[in-house]
């Protein structure tokens, strides 16, 4: 599943000789692909021949592109981020490094949070004790206990976000590998909304279509797929005869900073 909220593009303007349809399955890149002028492409279906097009609505910007051609070009882009079987083992190894790095780097933070949690819990017990023995009235009890409970809840949430259970992490990795191994197929078999969700998962800020060079350029790539690309480049550099188990920890575990981004899988 994709744990991502995606805004649907709703183009309602009707023009002569073509029609707009919300969630047109033949126009999954609508609103996602950016023209070189900086505006997102819209989409429409030509009424006579029923041909789908993407276009830029910016005045003076020539932008009518056959949807099937841009869709095929996007499939080529997807293929470059799809992980091959020989990369699955090194990807799992890198994920292991990330898991260890994340938990190790958060040790001090976690200890501080637990200390604060213990302090808040003690304060809450004292407030409850004073209320029981009649040292404070109901109004003061409610005032102080509610404040402490909110602080306690906030700390518990921080602790939860700062730790990753091994079982949960393994589940995420399994889903991530499954998605990355069947990226193109998943996109092709998905409906309009799921296609858009998958696109935004890979490229959170969308992609730009360069009509002159007939190519796509990404603004930002999801860290997990950036890692796949790194693995591909590194594998090609070291050659098929090298053992990945002894290779360096790619990107110096820089994904630790963006862990939450690919933990959405």
N, C-alpha and C positions, 0 to 999 in steps of 0.2 A: 504493500500500500504506500501511497505517497502522502506524507503528513505535511501538506502544504495548502494554504488557502490562496486560491488564485482568483483574481478579479476577471469576470467575463467581459469581453469587449462587446458592446451593444451598438452597432452602427445602424441607425434607423433611417438615414437619409436615402431617399429613392431618387435615381437619376434616369434620364431618358435612355432606353435601350439596355438597361441592366437593373438587377435587383439585389438588395442586400438581404441576407438571412443571418439571424443570430445563430451562433454555434454551427456553422456550415462545416461539415466533416471534411470537405475538400479544401478548406481554407484554415488549417490549424495554426498557421504562422501569422494570422491576422492580429495586429496589435503587439505582436512579439518581436517581429523583425523591424528594425529601424532603417529608414532611408538615409542616404549620405547627407541629406539636408537636416537630419536630426529628428524628423517626425516619423511616428510609427506607420507602417503600411496598413491600409484597410483592405477589404476584399469585396468582390461582387461576382455575380454570375451573369454573363451576357445572355440576354433573353432568347435571341434567335437560335444561336448554335449551342447554347447551354455550356459555354466554356467559362471556366473560373479564372479570375485574374486577381492579382494583388496590385494595388496602386497607391501612389503617394498623392495626398490631396493638397499638398503645398502648391500655391500658385506659382507657375513658372517652372515647376519641377517635373520633368518628363518621367512618368513612373507607371507604366502599364506592363506588368510582367505575368506571363502565363503561370498559373498556380502550380500546375503539374511539374514544370521545370524547376521552380524554386523549391518545391517540396522534395524533388529528387536530389537537388543540390544539398538540402538540409540532411537528407538521409546519408549522403556521403560524409557530411560533417559528423553525424552521429556515429558512423562506422569507425571513425578515427578515435572515438572515445570508448568504444566497446572493448572490454578486456578479453584477451585471448586466453585459452586454457593454460598455456605455459606461464602466464603472468599471475595466475590465481595464487599459487604458493607464495611468491614474493610479496604479493599484495597482503596476504594474511600475515606474513611476517612483519610487514611495515605496520599493519594495524596493531599487532602485538606491541611493537615499540611505542606506538602512540598511546595505547592503553597504559603501559607502564610509566611513560613520561607524564601523562595526565595525572595519574594518581600520585606519583612521586612529587610532582611540582605543586600539588595541592595539599600536601601533608601539613605544612605550617598553617595554611589557611584553615584547613579542617580542624586542627587542634585549637586554633583561636576561636573558631565558631563553637566548638564543643565547650570550651571554657566559658564563653558568653552565655551559652544555653544553660549551663549549670548555675551560673550566677543569677540569671533571670528566674530559674526554677526555685532557687532558694528564696529570692525576694517574694515570689508569689506565695510560697508556703508561709512566710512570715506575715504577709497581709491576711491570709486566710486564718492564721492562728490568732492574730490580733482581733479579727472580727468575731471569732468564736468566743474569745474571752471578754468581749464587750469593750475593747479598748478603742475601737472605731465603729462608727455607725454604718448603716447600709449604703448611704450615699458615698462616703469615702471609700468603702470597700469596692463598690462598683467602679468608681473612678479609677482607682489604682490597679485593680485586678484586670480590668478590660485592657488597660494600657500595656500591662505586662504580658497578657495573653497574646496581644497583637505582635509584640516584640518577639515572643517565643515562637509564634507561628512563622514569622519572617525568617528567623534564624534556622528553623527546621527546613524551610524551603531552600535556603542557601546551602545547607548541608546536603540536601538531596541533589541539588544541581552541581555540587562540587565532587561528587563521587559517582563512579560507574560500577555497578555490580558486574562481576565476571559473567554471570549467566545472561544478563541483559545485553552486555557488550557482544557476547557470542551470537546472540539472536540478531542484533543489528548487522554484524558482519555477514552472517548467512544471507540476510535479505539484500544487503548491499552487493554482495558477489553475484547473487542471482539476478539482480537488476542489471548490473554492469556487464554480465555475460550474455544477456539477451536484450541489450539496449535497443537495437534496431527493430527487432521483432516485437518488443513491448510497445514501441511507439506506433508501428504499423497496425497493430491489432487493437489499439486503444481508440476510444471515441474522442470527440473534439475536446471535451473538458480535461480528460486524462492526458491527452497529447499536450495541451497547454501546461498542465501541471508538471509533466515530465520535462518539458522545455525549460520552464522556469527553475526547476530543480537543478538542471545542468548549468544553465546560464541565467542567474538571478536578475541580471540587468538587461537581458535580451541580447540580441546580436544585430550587427549592422550588415546590410547587403550592399556590396560595392558592385553596381551595375556595370561599370566600365571594365572591371576585371572578372566579373561574374563569380564573385567569391563572398564568403561570410567572414566577418570579424567579430570575435567575442569581446565584451567589455569586462566580464568577470566569469571565471569558471568555478564551479563547485569544487572545493578542495580535494574530495575523493577522486574526482575525474581528472583533476590536475595531476594527482599522484599517478593515476593510470598512464597518463601521457609521459610522465617522468620515467616510469618503469619501462615504457616502450623505447624511449630514447636511450636509456641506460643499457637496456638489453641489447639494442643494436650496436652500441658502442663497445661493449665488452665481448660480444659475440656469443654464439650458441654454445661454445665449449666451456664457458666460464660458469662457476657455481654461484648462484644468487645468494645462497645462504651466507656467503662470506663477503657479500657486497656491503657498501656503506649504507647507513641509515639515511635513505633519500630525504632530501629537503631539510636535513637536520631536525627532523621531527617538527617542522614548522606548522604542521597541521594541528598541533596541540592548541594553538591559539584560535583555531576555527573549528574545533571539535564539534560544537553544537550544530554546525551547518550540515555535516554529513551524518550526524546521528539522527536526522529526521527520516531516514529511509525506513 
